[in-house]
């Protein structure tokens, strides 16, 4: 019995981190955290859009001439990319 338990204990001791990570990922912890981050990001984006649309028409026209809409689109795209990359790391799809 001891001949079986000692190698088994060494195996679990050396690989426990990977086993726990794989087990949690299989349980859906990574997907749940992605959903939470994605929901929070969408809520913040919606709030920013609401505040942007509450600006006066004249100011919106001037901001449009200055390219603020495109700049905001680039920043939102970069933040979306960052959220996606962090989620891939949590899901174990990327190192």
Chimera marker file (.cmm) of the C-alpha trace (Angstrom):
<marker_set name="trace">
<marker id="1" x="0.000" y="0.000" z="0.000" r="1" g="1" b="0" radius="0.5"/>
<marker id="2" x="2.834" y="2.409" z="0.848" r="1" g="1" b="0" radius="0.5"/>
<marker id="3" x="4.477" y="1.650" z="-2.508" r="1" g="1" b="0" radius="0.5"/>
<marker id="4" x="1.404" y="3.065" z="-4.210" r="1" g="1" b="0" radius="0.5"/>
<marker id="5" x="0.719" y="6.012" z="-1.901" r="1" g="1" b="0" radius="0.5"/>
<marker id="6" x="4.189" y="7.572" z="-1.941" r="1" g="1" b="0" radius="0.5"/>
<marker id="7" x="4.439" y="7.957" z="-5.731" r="1" g="1" b="0" radius="0.5"/>
<marker id="8" x="0.845" y="9.144" z="-5.790" r="1" g="1" b="0" radius="0.5"/>
<marker id="9" x="1.590" y="11.748" z="-3.111" r="1" g="1" b="0" radius="0.5"/>
<marker id="10" x="4.653" y="12.966" z="-5.027" r="1" g="1" b="0" radius="0.5"/>
<marker id="11" x="2.609" y="13.211" z="-8.198" r="1" g="1" b="0" radius="0.5"/>
<marker id="12" x="-0.086" y="15.312" z="-6.517" r="1" g="1" b="0" radius="0.5"/>
<marker id="13" x="2.499" y="17.451" z="-4.752" r="1" g="1" b="0" radius="0.5"/>
<marker id="14" x="4.262" y="18.346" z="-7.984" r="1" g="1" b="0" radius="0.5"/>
<marker id="15" x="1.156" y="18.791" z="-10.150" r="1" g="1" b="0" radius="0.5"/>
<marker id="16" x="-1.446" y="20.128" z="-7.725" r="1" g="1" b="0" radius="0.5"/>
<marker id="17" x="-1.361" y="23.691" z="-9.140" r="1" g="1" b="0" radius="0.5"/>
<marker id="18" x="-2.051" y="22.527" z="-12.672" r="1" g="1" b="0" radius="0.5"/>
<marker id="19" x="-4.739" y="20.122" z="-11.492" r="1" g="1" b="0" radius="0.5"/>
<marker id="20" x="-6.520" y="22.807" z="-9.485" r="1" g="1" b="0" radius="0.5"/>
<marker id="21" x="-6.342" y="25.245" z="-12.410" r="1" g="1" b="0" radius="0.5"/>
<marker id="22" x="-7.699" y="22.674" z="-14.854" r="1" g="1" b="0" radius="0.5"/>
<marker id="23" x="-10.380" y="21.645" z="-12.380" r="1" g="1" b="0" radius="0.5"/>
<marker id="24" x="-11.571" y="25.189" z="-11.818" r="1" g="1" b="0" radius="0.5"/>
<marker id="25" x="-11.511" y="25.922" z="-15.529" r="1" g="1" b="0" radius="0.5"/>
<marker id="26" x="-13.540" y="22.774" z="-16.134" r="1" g="1" b="0" radius="0.5"/>
<marker id="27" x="-16.000" y="23.900" z="-13.461" r="1" g="1" b="0" radius="0.5"/>
<marker id="28" x="-16.583" y="27.110" z="-15.354" r="1" g="1" b="0" radius="0.5"/>
<marker id="29" x="-14.891" y="29.595" z="-13.030" r="1" g="1" b="0" radius="0.5"/>
<marker id="30" x="-13.059" y="31.204" z="-15.948" r="1" g="1" b="0" radius="0.5"/>
<marker id="31" x="-16.224" y="31.543" z="-17.992" r="1" g="1" b="0" radius="0.5"/>
<marker id="32" x="-18.099" y="33.049" z="-15.065" r="1" g="1" b="0" radius="0.5"/>
<marker id="33" x="-15.335" y="35.593" z="-14.443" r="1" g="1" b="0" radius="0.5"/>
<marker id="34" x="-15.316" y="36.463" z="-18.168" r="1" g="1" b="0" radius="0.5"/>
<marker id="35" x="-19.058" y="37.017" z="-18.060" r="1" g="1" b="0" radius="0.5"/>
<marker id="36" x="-18.729" y="39.262" z="-15.000" r="1" g="1" b="0" radius="0.5"/>
<marker id="37" x="-15.944" y="41.361" z="-16.531" r="1" g="1" b="0" radius="0.5"/>
<marker id="38" x="-17.779" y="41.574" z="-19.837" r="1" g="1" b="0" radius="0.5"/>
<marker id="39" x="-21.005" y="42.685" z="-18.128" r="1" g="1" b="0" radius="0.5"/>
<marker id="40" x="-19.182" y="45.324" z="-16.083" r="1" g="1" b="0" radius="0.5"/>
<marker id="41" x="-17.374" y="46.594" z="-19.183" r="1" g="1" b="0" radius="0.5"/>
<marker id="42" x="-20.641" y="46.834" z="-21.124" r="1" g="1" b="0" radius="0.5"/>
<marker id="43" x="-22.272" y="48.746" z="-18.247" r="1" g="1" b="0" radius="0.5"/>
<marker id="44" x="-19.410" y="51.268" z="-18.165" r="1" g="1" b="0" radius="0.5"/>
<marker id="45" x="-19.526" y="51.620" z="-21.950" r="1" g="1" b="0" radius="0.5"/>
<marker id="46" x="-23.283" y="52.216" z="-21.851" r="1" g="1" b="0" radius="0.5"/>
<marker id="47" x="-22.851" y="54.877" z="-19.165" r="1" g="1" b="0" radius="0.5"/>
<marker id="48" x="-20.152" y="56.623" z="-21.229" r="1" g="1" b="0" radius="0.5"/>
<marker id="49" x="-22.412" y="56.587" z="-24.298" r="1" g="1" b="0" radius="0.5"/>
<marker id="50" x="-25.269" y="58.073" z="-22.273" r="1" g="1" b="0" radius="0.5"/>
<marker id="51" x="-23.090" y="60.903" z="-20.983" r="1" g="1" b="0" radius="0.5"/>
<marker id="52" x="-21.652" y="61.529" z="-24.450" r="1" g="1" b="0" radius="0.5"/>
<marker id="53" x="-25.158" y="61.794" z="-25.920" r="1" g="1" b="0" radius="0.5"/>
<marker id="54" x="-26.222" y="64.282" z="-23.203" r="1" g="1" b="0" radius="0.5"/>
<marker id="55" x="-23.701" y="66.858" z="-24.448" r="1" g="1" b="0" radius="0.5"/>
<marker id="56" x="-25.203" y="69.793" z="-26.333" r="1" g="1" b="0" radius="0.5"/>
<marker id="57" x="-25.708" y="69.558" z="-30.091" r="1" g="1" b="0" radius="0.5"/>
<marker id="58" x="-23.249" y="72.364" z="-30.860" r="1" g="1" b="0" radius="0.5"/>
<marker id="59" x="-20.526" y="70.751" z="-28.745" r="1" g="1" b="0" radius="0.5"/>
<marker id="60" x="-21.165" y="67.371" z="-30.380" r="1" g="1" b="0" radius="0.5"/>
<marker id="61" x="-20.757" y="68.985" z="-33.804" r="1" g="1" b="0" radius="0.5"/>
<marker id="62" x="-17.423" y="70.548" z="-32.801" r="1" g="1" b="0" radius="0.5"/>
<marker id="63" x="-16.243" y="67.292" z="-31.238" r="1" g="1" b="0" radius="0.5"/>
<marker id="64" x="-17.233" y="65.469" z="-34.416" r="1" g="1" b="0" radius="0.5"/>
<marker id="65" x="-15.109" y="67.841" z="-36.475" r="1" g="1" b="0" radius="0.5"/>
<marker id="66" x="-12.199" y="67.149" z="-34.157" r="1" g="1" b="0" radius="0.5"/>
<marker id="67" x="-12.514" y="63.381" z="-34.572" r="1" g="1" b="0" radius="0.5"/>
<marker id="68" x="-13.449" y="62.649" z="-30.958" r="1" g="1" b="0" radius="0.5"/>
<marker id="69" x="-15.890" y="59.921" z="-32.032" r="1" g="1" b="0" radius="0.5"/>
<marker id="70" x="-13.168" y="58.008" z="-33.864" r="1" g="1" b="0" radius="0.5"/>
<marker id="71" x="-10.762" y="58.442" z="-30.951" r="1" g="1" b="0" radius="0.5"/>
<marker id="72" x="-13.326" y="57.070" z="-28.510" r="1" g="1" b="0" radius="0.5"/>
<marker id="73" x="-13.949" y="54.142" z="-30.870" r="1" g="1" b="0" radius="0.5"/>
<marker id="74" x="-10.224" y="53.346" z="-30.960" r="1" g="1" b="0" radius="0.5"/>
<marker id="75" x="-9.965" y="53.505" z="-27.162" r="1" g="1" b="0" radius="0.5"/>
<marker id="76" x="-13.025" y="51.272" z="-26.685" r="1" g="1" b="0" radius="0.5"/>
<marker id="77" x="-11.585" y="48.786" z="-29.182" r="1" g="1" b="0" radius="0.5"/>
<marker id="78" x="-8.289" y="48.705" z="-27.293" r="1" g="1" b="0" radius="0.5"/>
<marker id="79" x="-10.068" y="48.171" z="-23.964" r="1" g="1" b="0" radius="0.5"/>
<marker id="80" x="-12.184" y="45.386" z="-25.481" r="1" g="1" b="0" radius="0.5"/>
<marker id="81" x="-9.015" y="43.721" z="-26.763" r="1" g="1" b="0" radius="0.5"/>
<marker id="82" x="-7.417" y="43.975" z="-23.304" r="1" g="1" b="0" radius="0.5"/>
<marker id="83" x="-10.490" y="42.431" z="-21.634" r="1" g="1" b="0" radius="0.5"/>
<marker id="84" x="-10.499" y="39.606" z="-24.190" r="1" g="1" b="0" radius="0.5"/>
<marker id="85" x="-6.776" y="38.897" z="-23.693" r="1" g="1" b="0" radius="0.5"/>
<marker id="86" x="-7.101" y="38.855" z="-19.904" r="1" g="1" b="0" radius="0.5"/>
<marker id="87" x="-10.075" y="36.518" z="-20.183" r="1" g="1" b="0" radius="0.5"/>
<marker id="88" x="-8.133" y="34.165" z="-22.441" r="1" g="1" b="0" radius="0.5"/>
<marker id="89" x="-5.374" y="33.996" z="-19.822" r="1" g="1" b="0" radius="0.5"/>
<marker id="90" x="-7.926" y="33.192" z="-17.115" r="1" g="1" b="0" radius="0.5"/>
<marker id="91" x="-9.552" y="30.500" z="-19.222" r="1" g="1" b="0" radius="0.5"/>
<marker id="92" x="-6.180" y="28.885" z="-19.792" r="1" g="1" b="0" radius="0.5"/>
<marker id="93" x="-6.293" y="29.388" z="-23.559" r="1" g="1" b="0" radius="0.5"/>
<marker id="94" x="-3.214" y="31.616" z="-23.574" r="1" g="1" b="0" radius="0.5"/>
<marker id="95" x="-0.105" y="31.569" z="-21.380" r="1" g="1" b="0" radius="0.5"/>
<link id1="1" id2="2" r="1" g="1" b="0" radius="0.2"/>
<link id1="2" id2="3" r="1" g="1" b="0" radius="0.2"/>
<link id1="3" id2="4" r="1" g="1" b="0" radius="0.2"/>
<link id1="4" id2="5" r="1" g="1" b="0" radius="0.2"/>
<link id1="5" id2="6" r="1" g="1" b="0" radius="0.2"/>
<link id1="6" id2="7" r="1" g="1" b="0" radius="0.2"/>
<link id1="7" id2="8" r="1" g="1" b="0" radius="0.2"/>
<link id1="8" id2="9" r="1" g="1" b="0" radius="0.2"/>
<link id1="9" id2="10" r="1" g="1" b="0" radius="0.2"/>
<link id1="10" id2="11" r="1" g="1" b="0" radius="0.2"/>
<link id1="11" id2="12" r="1" g="1" b="0" radius="0.2"/>
<link id1="12" id2="13" r="1" g="1" b="0" radius="0.2"/>
<link id1="13" id2="14" r="1" g="1" b="0" radius="0.2"/>
<link id1="14" id2="15" r="1" g="1" b="0" radius="0.2"/>
<link id1="15" id2="16" r="1" g="1" b="0" radius="0.2"/>
<link id1="16" id2="17" r="1" g="1" b="0" radius="0.2"/>
<link id1="17" id2="18" r="1" g="1" b="0" radius="0.2"/>
<link id1="18" id2="19" r="1" g="1" b="0" radius="0.2"/>
<link id1="19" id2="20" r="1" g="1" b="0" radius="0.2"/>
<link id1="20" id2="21" r="1" g="1" b="0" radius="0.2"/>
<link id1="21" id2="22" r="1" g="1" b="0" radius="0.2"/>
<link id1="22" id2="23" r="1" g="1" b="0" radius="0.2"/>
<link id1="23" id2="24" r="1" g="1" b="0" radius="0.2"/>
<link id1="24" id2="25" r="1" g="1" b="0" radius="0.2"/>
<link id1="25" id2="26" r="1" g="1" b="0" radius="0.2"/>
<link id1="26" id2="27" r="1" g="1" b="0" radius="0.2"/>
<link id1="27" id2="28" r="1" g="1" b="0" radius="0.2"/>
<link id1="28" id2="29" r="1" g="1" b="0" radius="0.2"/>
<link id1="29" id2="30" r="1" g="1" b="0" radius="0.2"/>
<link id1="30" id2="31" r="1" g="1" b="0" radius="0.2"/>
<link id1="31" id2="32" r="1" g="1" b="0" radius="0.2"/>
<link id1="32" id2="33" r="1" g="1" b="0" radius="0.2"/>
<link id1="33" id2="34" r="1" g="1" b="0" radius="0.2"/>
<link id1="34" id2="35" r="1" g="1" b="0" radius="0.2"/>
<link id1="35" id2="36" r="1" g="1" b="0" radius="0.2"/>
<link id1="36" id2="37" r="1" g="1" b="0" radius="0.2"/>
<link id1="37" id2="38" r="1" g="1" b="0" radius="0.2"/>
<link id1="38" id2="39" r="1" g="1" b="0" radius="0.2"/>
<link id1="39" id2="40" r="1" g="1" b="0" radius="0.2"/>
<link id1="40" id2="41" r="1" g="1" b="0" radius="0.2"/>
<link id1="41" id2="42" r="1" g="1" b="0" radius="0.2"/>
<link id1="42" id2="43" r="1" g="1" b="0" radius="0.2"/>
<link id1="43" id2="44" r="1" g="1" b="0" radius="0.2"/>
<link id1="44" id2="45" r="1" g="1" b="0" radius="0.2"/>
<link id1="45" id2="46" r="1" g="1" b="0" radius="0.2"/>
<link id1="46" id2="47" r="1" g="1" b="0" radius="0.2"/>
<link id1="47" id2="48" r="1" g="1" b="0" radius="0.2"/>
<link id1="48" id2="49" r="1" g="1" b="0" radius="0.2"/>
<link id1="49" id2="50" r="1" g="1" b="0" radius="0.2"/>
<link id1="50" id2="51" r="1" g="1" b="0" radius="0.2"/>
<link id1="51" id2="52" r="1" g="1" b="0" radius="0.2"/>
<link id1="52" id2="53" r="1" g="1" b="0" radius="0.2"/>
<link id1="53" id2="54" r="1" g="1" b="0" radius="0.2"/>
<link id1="54" id2="55" r="1" g="1" b="0" radius="0.2"/>
<link id1="55" id2="56" r="1" g="1" b="0" radius="0.2"/>
<link id1="56" id2="57" r="1" g="1" b="0" radius="0.2"/>
<link id1="57" id2="58" r="1" g="1" b="0" radius="0.2"/>
<link id1="58" id2="59" r="1" g="1" b="0" radius="0.2"/>
<link id1="59" id2="60" r="1" g="1" b="0" radius="0.2"/>
<link id1="60" id2="61" r="1" g="1" b="0" radius="0.2"/>
<link id1="61" id2="62" r="1" g="1" b="0" radius="0.2"/>
<link id1="62" id2="63" r="1" g="1" b="0" radius="0.2"/>
<link id1="63" id2="64" r="1" g="1" b="0" radius="0.2"/>
<link id1="64" id2="65" r="1" g="1" b="0" radius="0.2"/>
<link id1="65" id2="66" r="1" g="1" b="0" radius="0.2"/>
<link id1="66" id2="67" r="1" g="1" b="0" radius="0.2"/>
<link id1="67" id2="68" r="1" g="1" b="0" radius="0.2"/>
<link id1="68" id2="69" r="1" g="1" b="0" radius="0.2"/>
<link id1="69" id2="70" r="1" g="1" b="0" radius="0.2"/>
<link id1="70" id2="71" r="1" g="1" b="0" radius="0.2"/>
<link id1="71" id2="72" r="1" g="1" b="0" radius="0.2"/>
<link id1="72" id2="73" r="1" g="1" b="0" radius="0.2"/>
<link id1="73" id2="74" r="1" g="1" b="0" radius="0.2"/>
<link id1="74" id2="75" r="1" g="1" b="0" radius="0.2"/>
<link id1="75" id2="76" r="1" g="1" b="0" radius="0.2"/>
<link id1="76" id2="77" r="1" g="1" b="0" radius="0.2"/>
<link id1="77" id2="78" r="1" g="1" b="0" radius="0.2"/>
<link id1="78" id2="79" r="1" g="1" b="0" radius="0.2"/>
<link id1="79" id2="80" r="1" g="1" b="0" radius="0.2"/>
<link id1="80" id2="81" r="1" g="1" b="0" radius="0.2"/>
<link id1="81" id2="82" r="1" g="1" b="0" radius="0.2"/>
<link id1="82" id2="83" r="1" g="1" b="0" radius="0.2"/>
<link id1="83" id2="84" r="1" g="1" b="0" radius="0.2"/>
<link id1="84" id2="85" r="1" g="1" b="0" radius="0.2"/>
<link id1="85" id2="86" r="1" g="1" b="0" radius="0.2"/>
<link id1="86" id2="87" r="1" g="1" b="0" radius="0.2"/>
<link id1="87" id2="88" r="1" g="1" b="0" radius="0.2"/>
<link id1="88" id2="89" r="1" g="1" b="0" radius="0.2"/>
<link id1="89" id2="90" r="1" g="1" b="0" radius="0.2"/>
<link id1="90" id2="91" r="1" g="1" b="0" radius="0.2"/>
<link id1="91" id2="92" r="1" g="1" b="0" radius="0.2"/>
<link id1="92" id2="93" r="1" g="1" b="0" radius="0.2"/>
<link id1="93" id2="94" r="1" g="1" b="0" radius="0.2"/>
<link id1="94" id2="95" r="1" g="1" b="0" radius="0.2"/>
</marker_set>
